Amino acid sequence: MDALKKLFGGNTRQFGMIFALVALIVLFQILTGGLTLTPDNVINLFNGNSYILILAIGMVLVIIAGHIDLSVGSVAAAVGIIVALAIRDWGLPSWVGFLLGLAIGAVIGAWQGFWVAYVGIPAFIVTLAGMLIFRGVNQYIGKSNTIPVPRDFQTIGAGFLPEVGPDTGYNNLTLLLGLLGAAAVVFFEVRNRRTAKELGAEVPELWVTVTKLVLVCGAILYATYLFATGRPGTSFPVSGIILGILVLLYGFISAKTVIGRHIYAVGGNRHAAELSGVQSKKVNFLVMMNMAILAALAGMVFVARSTASGPFDGTGWELDAIAAVFIGGAAVTGGVGTVIGSIVGGLVMAVLNNGLQLLGVGADLTAIIKGLVLLAAVAFDVYNKTQGKRSIIGLLIRGGGGGTGTRGTPLQPDETTKTSEVLAKDV
């Protein structure tokens, strides 16, 4: 146990969701007779859930700020149908249609952000209205028809890294991407260790660092092998590239920038944040606008993978995104959450869905199991808080620098919980 504490930073509970994800993968790998970790299944699982993971990135910022967005599925459907019709009927190039979709998402986000930030209507009500409005827009504009999109547009949702270079039996670009990812992990870990030494800070023992690097790089390289050895014509999906860029971008924004610190501050305690100079209205406007842009992107990725936009696109997406964020450890009261946590939560739901399908479990039992998993994940975190223990995601924030106080200093888990409780009382 002492070795585990050294390896995982003092408390293994902070990696509870990652352990749960690994345990689910191992469990379904055994129960399905090895079907879970086949290259084709991993590629399909990742490609088929990328749009939900994109939504989760935006939703976690909304929830950190103390709001909820119920309109993301309808916004995605409305943008998808508009873009499909614009490309087909107006003859727009696919890249122009893509930019048009992002612009429409920004307009929708500005509309909803205005009502939330400057009129003061709760986001739950505004986005509930948006869910109805934009579902109606999808039905009205599309006339309940299915609108196909051209092959070049399909690349963003159904495309893969191309085959280049000599015939190695693998997809060379996927191999290169995996090797670069592993090298980046080693580089940043070594650099952080060296910086800590120079500053006189305590650093973990060398064997701890080496073991951690072996585990992380081993996982990256094994995933690389699976993606690089799929059936001909497949490899690492383009939607995965988009998702990876978004994770890096929003992980940096939430942890290292002023706007990221302000989002945590507003969600933790809006009044205290305003007293320290944070413009809460601007923050609320931006998180709602950003969510709509990412919903538009997710809608286009789904349409591209499906090869067409249809009248039932986006149904229930908001629930999947919210579930991913809460399973990833975000607090219902706001102020707590991470981008990585939401991605892990989304992957837990994706693996659970996929594994149950491989086992032939019906949709009814699948829904029941997913609901119980969501309830258990949130209940466990709430229980830790009521017992005076730090929450899983609070520990993640302390370890990764995710949350910050209103004056730019990192929030400790207990402080984050307290400010969230104050906000809940004020509301």
C-alpha positions as CSV (number, residue, x, y, z in Angstrom):
1,M,0.0,0.0,0.0
2,D,2.8,2.4,0.8
3,A,4.2,1.7,-2.7
4,L,0.9,2.6,-4.2
5,K,0.6,5.8,-2.2
6,K,4.1,6.8,-3.5
7,L,3.2,5.9,-7.0
8,F,-0.1,7.6,-7.1
9,G,0.7,10.7,-5.2
10,G,-0.4,9.9,-1.6
11,N,-4.0,8.8,-2.1
12,T,-5.2,6.2,-4.6
13,R,-8.8,7.4,-4.4
14,Q,-7.9,10.3,-6.6
15,F,-7.6,7.8,-9.4
16,G,-10.8,6.1,-8.6
17,M,-12.4,6.7,-12.0
18,I,-9.3,5.6,-13.9
19,F,-9.2,2.4,-11.9
20,A,-12.9,1.9,-12.6
21,L,-12.3,2.4,-16.3
22,V,-9.4,-0.1,-16.3
23,A,-11.5,-2.6,-14.3
24,L,-14.4,-2.3,-16.7
25,I,-12.1,-3.0,-19.7
26,V,-10.6,-6.0,-18.0
27,L,-14.0,-7.3,-16.9
28,F,-15.5,-7.1,-20.4
29,Q,-12.4,-8.4,-22.0
30,I,-12.8,-11.6,-19.9
31,L,-16.6,-11.8,-20.2
32,T,-16.6,-11.3,-24.0
33,G,-13.8,-13.7,-24.7
34,G,-11.3,-11.1,-25.8
35,L,-13.7,-9.1,-28.0
36,T,-13.3,-5.8,-26.1
37,L,-9.7,-5.1,-26.9
38,T,-9.7,-6.1,-30.6
39,P,-8.5,-3.3,-32.9
40,D,-11.8,-3.0,-34.8
41,N,-13.9,-2.8,-31.6
42,V,-11.5,-0.1,-30.0
43,I,-11.6,2.0,-33.2
44,N,-15.4,1.7,-33.4
45,L,-15.8,2.5,-29.7
46,F,-13.7,5.6,-29.9
47,N,-15.0,6.8,-33.2
48,G,-18.6,6.2,-32.1
49,N,-18.4,8.2,-28.9
50,S,-16.1,11.1,-29.9
51,Y,-19.1,13.5,-30.3
52,I,-20.2,12.8,-26.7
53,L,-16.7,13.4,-25.4
54,I,-16.6,16.7,-27.3
55,L,-19.8,17.7,-25.6
56,A,-18.4,16.6,-22.2
57,I,-15.5,19.1,-22.6
58,G,-17.9,22.0,-22.9
59,M,-20.3,20.7,-20.4
60,V,-17.7,20.4,-17.6
61,L,-17.0,24.1,-17.9
62,V,-20.7,24.9,-17.7
63,I,-21.1,22.7,-14.6
64,I,-17.9,24.1,-13.0
65,A,-19.5,27.6,-13.5
66,G,-22.6,26.4,-11.6
67,H,-24.9,25.9,-14.5
68,I,-26.4,23.1,-16.6
69,D,-27.1,23.0,-20.4
70,L,-30.0,20.9,-21.6
71,S,-30.0,22.2,-25.1
72,V,-26.8,20.7,-26.5
73,G,-28.4,17.8,-28.3
74,S,-31.0,20.0,-30.0
75,V,-28.3,22.6,-30.9
76,A,-26.2,19.9,-32.4
77,A,-29.2,18.6,-34.4
78,A,-30.2,22.1,-35.6
79,V,-26.6,23.0,-36.7
80,G,-26.2,19.6,-38.4
81,I,-29.3,20.0,-40.6
82,I,-28.5,23.6,-41.5
83,V,-25.0,22.7,-42.6
84,A,-26.2,19.7,-44.6
85,L,-28.8,21.8,-46.4
86,A,-26.3,24.6,-47.0
87,I,-23.8,22.3,-48.6
88,R,-26.4,20.5,-50.7
89,D,-28.6,23.4,-51.8
90,W,-26.2,26.4,-51.8
91,G,-23.2,24.5,-53.2
92,L,-20.9,25.5,-50.4
93,P,-17.5,23.8,-50.1
94,S,-17.4,21.4,-47.1
95,W,-14.9,23.6,-45.2
96,V,-17.1,26.6,-45.6
97,G,-20.1,24.6,-44.3
98,F,-17.9,23.6,-41.3
99,L,-17.1,27.2,-40.5
100,L,-20.8,28.1,-41.0
101,G,-21.7,25.5,-38.5
102,L,-19.3,26.9,-35.9
103,A,-20.6,30.4,-36.5
104,I,-24.2,29.3,-36.0
105,G,-23.2,27.6,-32.8
106,A,-21.6,30.9,-31.6
107,V,-24.7,32.8,-32.4
108,I,-26.9,30.3,-30.6
109,G,-24.5,30.4,-27.6
110,A,-24.5,34.2,-27.6
111,W,-28.3,34.1,-27.5
112,Q,-28.5,31.7,-24.6
113,G,-25.6,33.3,-22.8
114,F,-27.3,36.7,-23.0
115,W,-30.4,35.4,-21.1
116,V,-28.3,33.6,-18.5
117,A,-25.6,36.2,-17.9
118,Y,-27.3,39.5,-18.4
119,V,-31.0,38.9,-17.9
120,G,-30.4,36.5,-15.0
121,I,-32.6,33.6,-16.0
122,P,-31.3,30.3,-14.7
123,A,-29.4,28.3,-17.3
124,F,-31.6,25.3,-16.6
125,I,-34.7,27.3,-17.8
126,V,-32.9,29.0,-20.7
127,T,-31.5,25.8,-22.1
128,L,-34.7,23.9,-21.5
129,A,-36.4,26.5,-23.7
130,G,-33.4,26.1,-26.1
131,M,-33.9,22.3,-26.2
132,L,-37.5,22.8,-27.4
133,I,-36.7,25.7,-29.8
134,F,-33.8,24.1,-31.6
135,R,-35.4,20.7,-31.8
136,G,-38.2,22.5,-33.5
137,V,-35.8,24.3,-35.8
138,N,-34.3,20.9,-36.8
139,Q,-37.8,19.6,-37.6
140,Y,-39.0,22.7,-39.4
141,I,-35.9,23.3,-41.6
142,G,-35.3,19.7,-42.4
143,K,-39.0,18.8,-42.7
144,S,-38.2,15.6,-40.9
145,N,-36.1,14.5,-43.8
146,T,-32.6,12.9,-43.9
147,I,-30.1,15.2,-45.7
148,P,-26.8,13.5,-46.9
149,V,-23.4,15.3,-46.8
150,P,-20.6,14.9,-49.3
151,R,-17.7,12.5,-48.9
152,D,-15.1,15.1,-48.1
153,F,-17.3,16.5,-45.2
154,Q,-17.6,12.9,-43.9
155,T,-13.8,12.9,-43.2
156,I,-14.2,14.8,-39.9
157,G,-16.4,12.1,-38.4
158,A,-15.6,8.9,-40.4
159,G,-12.1,9.5,-41.7
160,F,-8.8,8.0,-40.5
161,L,-5.2,8.8,-40.8
162,P,-4.0,7.9,-44.3
163,E,-1.5,5.3,-45.2
164,V,1.9,6.8,-46.0
165,G,5.5,5.6,-46.2
166,P,6.7,2.0,-46.5
167,D,4.5,-1.0,-46.0
168,T,5.2,-2.0,-42.3
169,G,2.0,-3.9,-41.7
170,Y,0.8,-1.0,-39.5
171,N,-0.5,2.5,-40.1
172,N,2.7,4.6,-40.0
173,L,1.1,7.9,-39.1
174,T,-0.7,6.2,-36.1
175,L,2.6,4.7,-35.0
176,L,4.3,8.1,-35.3
177,L,1.5,9.7,-33.3
178,G,1.7,7.2,-30.5
179,L,5.5,7.4,-30.3
180,L,5.3,11.2,-30.2
181,G,2.7,11.0,-27.4
182,A,4.8,8.7,-25.3
183,A,7.9,10.8,-25.9
184,A,5.9,13.9,-24.8
185,V,4.9,12.2,-21.6
186,V,8.5,11.3,-20.8
187,F,9.8,14.8,-21.7
188,F,7.3,16.7,-19.5
189,E,7.7,14.3,-16.6
190,V,11.5,14.6,-16.7
191,R,11.3,18.4,-17.1
192,N,8.9,18.8,-14.2
193,R,11.1,16.6,-12.0
194,R,14.2,18.7,-12.9
195,T,12.3,22.0,-12.3
196,A,11.2,20.8,-8.9
197,K,14.7,19.9,-8.0
198,E,16.0,23.3,-9.0
199,L,13.4,25.0,-6.9
200,G,14.2,22.9,-3.9
201,A,10.9,21.1,-3.9
202,E,10.4,17.6,-2.8
203,V,10.5,15.1,-5.7
204,P,9.3,11.5,-5.7
205,E,11.9,8.7,-5.6
206,L,13.3,7.8,-9.0
207,W,11.7,4.3,-9.1
208,V,8.3,6.0,-8.6
209,T,8.8,8.2,-11.7
210,V,10.2,5.4,-13.8
211,T,7.3,3.1,-12.8
212,K,4.7,5.8,-13.6
213,L,6.3,6.4,-17.0
214,V,6.4,2.7,-17.8
215,L,2.6,2.4,-17.0
216,V,1.5,5.5,-18.9
217,C,3.7,4.9,-21.9
218,G,2.8,1.3,-22.0
219,A,-0.9,2.2,-22.1
220,I,-0.2,4.7,-24.9
221,L,1.8,2.3,-27.0
222,Y,-0.7,-0.5,-26.6
223,A,-3.5,1.7,-27.7
224,T,-1.3,2.8,-30.6
225,Y,-0.9,-0.8,-31.6
226,L,-4.6,-1.4,-31.5
227,F,-5.4,1.6,-33.6
228,A,-2.5,0.8,-36.1
229,T,-3.6,-2.8,-36.7
230,G,-7.2,-2.4,-37.6
231,R,-8.8,-3.7,-40.8
232,P,-7.5,-2.1,-44.0
233,G,-8.6,1.5,-44.4
234,T,-8.8,2.2,-40.7
235,S,-6.4,3.7,-38.2
236,F,-6.6,6.4,-35.6
237,P,-9.8,8.4,-36.4
238,V,-9.7,12.0,-37.5
239,S,-12.4,12.7,-34.8
240,G,-9.8,11.5,-32.3
241,I,-7.3,14.1,-33.6
242,I,-10.0,16.8,-33.1
243,L,-10.8,15.5,-29.6
244,G,-7.1,15.3,-28.6
245,I,-6.6,18.9,-29.7
246,L,-9.6,20.0,-27.7
247,V,-8.5,18.2,-24.6
248,L,-5.1,19.8,-24.7
249,L,-6.5,23.2,-25.5
250,Y,-9.3,23.2,-22.8
251,G,-7.1,21.5,-20.3
252,F,-4.6,24.3,-20.6
253,I,-7.4,27.0,-20.6
254,S,-9.0,25.6,-17.4
255,A,-5.8,25.1,-15.5
256,K,-3.3,27.7,-16.7
257,T,-5.2,30.8,-17.8
258,V,-7.0,33.7,-16.1
259,I,-10.4,32.8,-17.7
260,G,-10.0,29.3,-16.4
261,R,-9.4,30.5,-12.8
262,H,-12.4,32.8,-13.1
263,I,-14.7,30.0,-14.1
264,Y,-13.7,28.0,-11.0
265,A,-14.1,31.1,-8.9
266,V,-17.5,31.9,-10.2
267,G,-18.7,28.3,-9.7
268,G,-17.2,28.1,-6.2
269,N,-18.6,31.3,-4.9
270,R,-20.0,33.9,-7.3
271,H,-20.3,36.7,-4.7
272,A,-16.7,36.3,-3.4
273,A,-15.5,36.2,-7.0
274,E,-17.2,39.4,-7.9
275,L,-15.8,41.1,-4.8
276,S,-12.3,40.1,-5.9
277,G,-12.9,41.7,-9.3
278,V,-14.1,38.7,-11.4
279,Q,-16.7,39.7,-14.0
280,S,-19.2,36.9,-13.4
281,K,-21.5,38.0,-16.2
282,K,-18.8,37.8,-18.8
283,V,-17.7,34.4,-17.5
284,N,-21.3,33.0,-17.6
285,F,-21.8,34.4,-21.1
286,L,-18.5,32.8,-22.4
287,V,-19.1,29.3,-20.9
288,M,-22.6,29.2,-22.5
289,M,-21.4,30.5,-25.8
290,N,-18.5,28.0,-25.8
291,M,-20.8,25.1,-25.0
292,A,-23.0,25.9,-28.0
293,I,-19.9,26.1,-30.3
294,L,-18.8,22.7,-29.1
295,A,-22.3,21.3,-29.5
296,A,-22.2,22.5,-33.1
297,L,-18.9,20.8,-33.6
298,A,-20.2,17.6,-32.1
299,G,-23.3,17.7,-34.3
300,M,-21.2,18.1,-37.4
301,V,-18.9,15.2,-36.3
302,F,-21.9,13.0,-35.8
303,V,-23.4,14.0,-39.2
304,A,-20.1,13.3,-40.9
305,R,-19.9,9.8,-39.3
306,S,-23.5,9.0,-40.1
307,T,-23.1,10.5,-43.7
308,A,-26.4,12.4,-43.3
309,S,-28.3,14.6,-40.9
310,G,-31.6,13.3,-39.7
311,P,-34.6,14.4,-37.6
312,F,-33.6,12.3,-34.5
313,D,-30.0,13.5,-34.3
314,G,-29.0,14.7,-30.8
315,T,-31.7,13.0,-28.9
316,G,-30.5,12.3,-25.3
317,W,-27.0,13.7,-26.0
318,E,-27.3,16.2,-23.2
319,L,-27.9,13.4,-20.7
320,D,-24.9,11.4,-21.9
321,A,-22.7,14.5,-21.6
322,I,-23.9,15.4,-18.2
323,A,-23.5,11.8,-17.0
324,A,-19.9,11.8,-18.3
325,V,-19.1,15.0,-16.4
326,F,-20.6,13.8,-13.1
327,I,-19.1,10.4,-13.3
328,G,-15.8,12.2,-14.0
329,G,-16.2,13.8,-10.6
330,A,-17.7,17.3,-11.1
331,A,-19.7,18.7,-8.2
332,V,-23.4,19.4,-8.7
333,T,-23.0,22.7,-6.9
334,G,-20.3,24.0,-9.2
335,G,-16.6,25.0,-8.7
336,V,-15.2,21.5,-9.1
337,G,-14.3,19.4,-12.2
338,T,-11.6,18.8,-14.8
339,V,-11.5,18.3,-18.5
340,I,-9.6,15.0,-18.1
341,G,-12.1,13.8,-15.5
342,S,-15.0,14.4,-17.9
343,I,-13.2,12.5,-20.6
344,V,-12.5,9.6,-18.3
345,G,-16.2,9.6,-17.2
346,G,-17.3,9.6,-20.9
347,L,-15.0,6.6,-21.6
348,V,-16.4,4.8,-18.6
349,M,-19.9,5.2,-20.1
350,A,-18.7,4.3,-23.6
351,V,-16.9,1.1,-22.4
352,L,-20.0,0.1,-20.3
353,N,-22.3,0.6,-23.3
354,N,-20.0,-1.3,-25.6
355,G,-19.3,-4.1,-23.3
356,L,-23.0,-4.7,-22.6
357,Q,-23.8,-4.6,-26.3
358,L,-21.1,-7.3,-26.9
359,L,-22.7,-9.4,-24.2
360,G,-26.1,-9.1,-25.9
361,V,-27.7,-7.2,-23.0
362,G,-30.9,-5.4,-24.0
363,A,-31.4,-1.7,-24.1
364,D,-33.7,-1.8,-21.1
365,L,-31.1,-3.4,-18.8
366,T,-28.4,-1.2,-20.3
367,A,-30.3,1.9,-19.3
368,I,-30.8,0.6,-15.8
369,I,-27.1,-0.3,-15.3
370,K,-26.0,3.1,-16.7
371,G,-28.3,4.9,-14.3
372,L,-27.1,2.9,-11.3
373,V,-23.4,3.6,-12.3
374,L,-24.1,7.4,-12.5
375,L,-25.9,7.4,-9.2
376,A,-23.2,5.3,-7.5
377,A,-20.4,7.6,-8.8
378,V,-22.0,10.8,-7.6
379,A,-23.2,9.2,-4.3
380,F,-19.6,8.0,-3.6
381,D,-18.2,11.5,-4.0
382,V,-21.0,13.1,-1.9
383,Y,-20.4,10.5,0.8
384,N,-16.7,11.4,1.0
385,K,-17.6,15.0,1.4
386,T,-20.2,14.4,4.1
387,Q,-17.7,12.3,6.0
388,G,-15.2,15.1,6.0
389,K,-13.0,13.4,3.3
390,R,-11.7,15.1,0.2
391,S,-13.6,14.3,-2.9
392,I,-11.9,12.3,-5.7
393,I,-12.1,15.2,-8.1
394,G,-10.9,17.7,-5.4
395,L,-7.7,15.6,-5.1
396,L,-7.3,15.6,-8.8
397,I,-7.5,19.4,-8.9
398,R,-4.9,19.7,-6.1
399,G,-2.6,17.3,-7.9
400,G,-3.1,18.8,-11.4
401,G,-3.6,22.4,-10.7
402,G,-7.1,22.4,-12.1
403,G,-9.0,24.7,-9.7
404,T,-7.9,28.1,-8.5
405,G,-9.1,30.6,-6.1
406,T,-10.5,34.1,-6.9
407,R,-7.0,35.6,-6.5
408,G,-5.3,33.2,-8.8
409,T,-4.1,30.8,-6.1
410,P,-4.9,27.1,-6.3
411,L,-8.0,26.1,-4.5
412,Q,-7.6,23.2,-2.0
413,P,-10.3,20.6,-2.2
414,D,-11.8,21.6,1.2
415,E,-11.9,25.2,0.1
416,T,-13.6,24.3,-3.2
417,T,-16.2,22.3,-1.3
418,K,-16.8,25.2,1.1
419,T,-17.3,27.8,-1.6
420,S,-19.6,25.5,-3.5
421,E,-21.7,25.1,-0.3
422,V,-21.8,28.8,0.2
423,L,-23.0,29.4,-3.4
424,A,-25.7,26.7,-2.9
425,K,-26.9,28.5,0.2
426,D,-26.9,31.9,-1.5
427,V,-29.0,30.5,-4.4
